[in-house]
Each structure stands twice: as C-alpha cells, then as structure tokens.
Amino acid sequence: SFDDEPQQLYRANVLDYISYLRTVKGLSNRSVNAKLASLHSFNLYLIAAGYTKEVVLDKQDYLKVQLAYASPSTVSREEVERFRQEILEHCGVRDYAIVTILAYTAIAGAVGAGITESVMVSSFGTSSVDMMIVRESEAPSCRFTYCGGAAKDSIVPGYLGIESGQAAFGDAFEWLKNFLLWPLSSAPDEKRRGELSAQLIERLSAEAEKRPFFHKVYGLDWLNGRRYPHPDEQVRGLLGGLSLATDPVDVFIALAQASVFGLRRIADSFLDCGFSIQKVIATGGIAQRSPYIMQLTADILQQPVEVPQVKEVTALGTAIYAAVGAGLYPSVSAAQKSMCSRHMLRYDPAPSRRAAADVMYARYREAGRTAGATAALLF
C-alpha cells in the first residue's frame, strides 16, 4: 500500500505509528497519548459514518505516564482519631482504643529489614522492589522519576520513600523452569513431575556455582517489560551468545546475571541522581533460598549484601508499624532498633571478580541499547 491513498485505518498501521512517534520523533508518552486520543476520536467518527467497522485503537494502547510523585492513598491523623472516637462512643467496653492500619507489603518488609538512610533494601520475589528513604530536604534536586517513584511518608514517616524495581525477577526463573519441563506437562505421573519441578532451580544453581564467573551467554531481564529505569512495557527480553554447546545451566546463569545487572542499573541510576548507597539488604524468597544469586548480587554490585535471618520481615515490619501506632515506641526508627534482627547472613564481593563483572555489565548495557531504538536513546 506504499504511496497509495489510504482508504481506511488498519491496526498494524496504528502500531507502526505509535512506534514512529516514540522512536523516530522521540515524543514523550504524554505527547504520544495526545495524538492517540485524536486518532481514537477519528476512528470512532469513521465507524459512526459507516466508513469502517473496526476499532483499531483503544485505551490499552495508551502509554503509561510517570508523574512526579506516585502518591498512595493516605489516611490523615484526624480520620484515625474520628474513627477511634466512634469506637469509644458506640462500643462502651473500655475508655481507650488502639487503631493500627495494616500494611503487609514490600514496604513493610523494608522496615522489618532495617531500612534507614543510605540503605537500599531489595525485595526479590516474582518481581523485585528496590527501596530507599531520604529526607525531603536532602532529596536530589534532579528529576529522578525515570529511575523510581517517590511518595512522602510511604515507608517511614518524615521521609520521602523511593521505590524502584524490575517487572520480572523470580518469574524469569519460573519461565525457564516451565520451558525446560514442558515435555512433562502432559506426563501422567504428577508426583514425579512435581518433584522435578521443585528440584530444578536448586540443581541448576548448584551446577552454576561450578562454572566460571565470566559467562559468554548473556541476556536482558526484560521478559515482562522494563519497570525501571525508563519504564517501558513494550521492550522484551533477550538471550545472546548461544551456540550448539549452550546447555540449560548456561541459560540459567545468563538469566541470573541479567537479573542482577538490572538491579545494578537501577542502583547506578540512584547514584547518578545523587543518592547515597552505603549498604544493600536483600529480602524475599529468593534472598532466603538462593545463596548463588545472593553471592552473584554481591559480586556484580561489588558491595556486601546482607540477608536478615528473619523468615517474615514483612510481618515484622507490620508489627513495627503497629508498635509505633500503639505508642510503645516514639518512632519507627526507635522500634527498629529494638525489634529488627541483628543477625544477618552476609555475602561479601570477591575482588577478583570486579573486572569481569564490569565487562559483562558493559555488555548488558550495550545489549539494552541495541535491543530497540527507544532503549538506544535512554539505556
């Protein structure tokens, strides 16, 4: 249809148009959405006028816009006091009432792990969440929303809570497990299939520890898009350096290294914006169960990584919030000093791996730049 006068809209053309606006014109997501809104209205007009029947563009095609602050729902002190007063007036059981609002999220886990200034707490689960706190008066002056969201009092009262993360972390290994076990998906022996599934990642990790640190197979961790830095749901993962000698352990190592390089890219973004990272604390199921990935994290970040020896740091963080709310401690930091575990499993980086980690990290970033025009502009 090149050079022919268009007769109607096609969805394939619309998707090409979105890519053109982002990668060639370099428009912001907000500007792209403004043009898409006009195109959507025109599409509806063509349908109403009988020129076409197909809806080629809908709201799901609009791009996400990162605001300066991703403010969560807030509950004011006045609202809590009003709720407490209603309990006192209508229940009549006693002359006092304690109200605690439950927070069972990665944010509570950061509090339970002992987050404080210049400490980055990374929660490794199906995805990852990387959190820091900073006094608003000491926050970097640059616009740092490309590398994380921010909200006042979201983690520790009196601080600006910074949150970043990766769209897939543990999910990447779950994908690999399902990929390798696909021939057994229809096998009649469910028990045996379950046993193999439970053992696979552990066996891959054990074998990976025997392999050289510098790895020729490499990857990008964008299997579910890229959350930070520079959010983009359209980018996709990558495996490179494959050969006929590549085996499942090589692919596992590539995914593990790519996932940790994604964390290093986020940490570098924080540092570039003026944040200070003096300590890294890791939480979540992967931190508890995978010494291989934790050691890999220390080696790639070239920084010690501590793992709290508390199985449920999120529950502990919620308990800390409750203790402060009940008046047992004057502040979250005071409660942390008393309640947080002092027993940490520490992974120290191997200095001999620094040079190899830097070379592989440069390769990771180059893969990100060549993965697409948008990534080339930003990554």
C-alpha positions, 0 to 999 in steps of 0.5 A: 500500500506504499504511496497509495491513498489510504482508504481506511485505518488498519491496526498494524498501521496504528502500531507502526505509528505509535512506534514512529512517534516514540522512536523516530520523533522521540515524543514523550508518552504524554505527547504520544497519548495526545495524538492517540486520543485524536486518532481514537476520536477519528476512528470512532467518527469513521465507524459512526459514518459507516466508513469502517467497522473496526476499532483499531485503537483503544485505551490499552494502547495508551502509554503509561505516564510517570508523574512526579510523585506516585502518591498512595492513598493516605489516611490523615491523623484526624480520620484515625482519631474520628474513627477511634472516637466512634469506637469509644462512643458506640462500643462502651467496653473500655475508655481507650482504643488502639487503631493500627492500619495494616500494611503487609507489603514490600514496604513493610518488609523494608522496615522489618529489614532495617531500612534507614538512610543510605540503605537500599533494601531489595525485595526479590520475589516474582518481581523485585522492589528496590527501596530507599528513604531520604529526607525531603530536604536532602532529596536530589534536586534532579528529576529522578522519576525515570529511575523510581517513584517517590511518595512522602511518608510511604515507608517511614514517616518524615521521609520521602520513600523511593521505590524502584524495581524490575517487572520480572525477577523470580518469574524469569526463573519460573519461565525457564523452569516451565520451558525446560519441563514442558515435555512433562506437562502432559506426563501422567505421573504428577508426583514425579513431575512435581518433584522435578519441578521443585528440584530444578532451580536448586540443581541448576544453581548448584551446577552454576556455582561450578562454572566460571564467573565470566559467562559468554551467554548473556541476556536482558531481564526484560521478559515482562517489560522494563519497570525501571529505569525508563519504564517501558512495557513494550521492550522484551527480553533477550538471550545472546551468545548461544551456540550448539554447546549452550546447555540449560545451566548456561541459560540459567546463569545468563538469566541470573546475571541479567537479573542482577545487572538490572538491579545494578542499573537501577542502583547506578541510576540512584547514584547518578541522581545523587543518592547515597548507597552505603549498604544493600539488604536483600529480602524475599524468597529468593534472598532466603533460598538462593545463596548463588544469586545472593553471592552473584548480587554481591559480586556484580554490585561489588558491595556486601549484601546482607540477608536478615535471618528473619523468615517474615520481615514483612510481618515484622515490619507490620508489627513495627508499624503497629508498635509505633501506632500503639505508642510503645515506641516514639518512632519507627526508627526507635522500634527498629532498633529494638525489634529488627534482627541483628543477625544477618547472613552476609555475602561479601564481593570477591575482588577478583571478580570486579573486572569481569563483572564490569565487562559483562555489565558493559555488555548488558548495557550495550545489549539494552541499547541495541535491543530497540531504538527507544532503549538506544536513546535512554539505556 
